[in-house]
């Protein structure tokens, strides 16, 4: 068991951001209790190599921010029950044109990672991993549908109508970009917008060791960035591509759905293609890429047999392939790659 309120909160944060596993956290907590150590949980995690110092500093910053926003400990125990977190006391107006742009502007200024529009629920922002309401009033289904429809292209609106969901990217003029997913559910139409920084991050910005930059020196083979949703696969991929773009003189092709970080051509020529507007599928874009003289191919996600097969072929034929995959460990990654092939091809 984790002792002390500070260590308990710290443990919840590192698990939320998937910086350590539950097993690693319990191992360190048991050691702390067994040794009756007064050392903080974070310092022990760093000593054991489960966290980097940069990651520890980031988690402590989140912890401090959270604690600073909590009510005073001396508040009377008879005080009325607290209301749900609110992201801002400023009034929220959803009337008039481009109301969604105003919501995204609010998200941008508050440093939120996500904006949530849910029919039947208040508008919410996710900041430091916690959802907070922008207003107490729930968003009715017609208003949610109107807000989302404001920014969809005709093709995106058709995809939402036909398939029930659509992935897309949206640029807020003069501010930044958002990766978005709109979808229908039982109460109406919802959407979630993930803020994308204006420029690709550096490894240091992500709390990752600079030694990972060695992957940017490879000229052939495949590099897979794996992990659960929201753990930073796309950001790490963007950081490696940015290093290649800075330091090499090559041709980079990215295949994404949707395009997230924008890479302007620096040392390299960078061409970014989005599934839907630019190509029919990841597999179709990959087949074409092999005829477009690339040095580096970045794939937003390995989703199916054909895409994985073509990615392996590209890696075997002298290209550097970087891609993401939704798996939780190296062993499961290998099993996932092998498992998509028919039994007679796995050998």
Buried (B, 14 or more C-beta within 10 A) or exposed (E): EBEEEBBBBBBBBBBBBBBBBEEBBBBBBEEBEEEEEEEBBBBBBBEEEBBBEBBBEBBBEBBEEBEEEEEEEEEEEEEEEEEEEBBBEEEBEBEEEEBBBBBBBBBBEBEBBBBBBBBBBBBBBBBBBBBBBBBEEBBBBEBBBBBBBEBBEEEBBEBBEEEEBBBBBBEBEEBBBBBBBBBBEEBBBBBBBBBBEEBBBBBEBBBBEEEBBEBBEBEBEBBBBBBEEBBBBBBBBBBBBBBBBEBBEBBBBBBBBBBBBBBEEBEBBBBBBBBBEEBEBBBBBBBEBBEEEBBBBBBBBBBEBBBBBBBBBBBEEEBBBBBBBBBBEEEBBEEBBEEBBEEEEEE
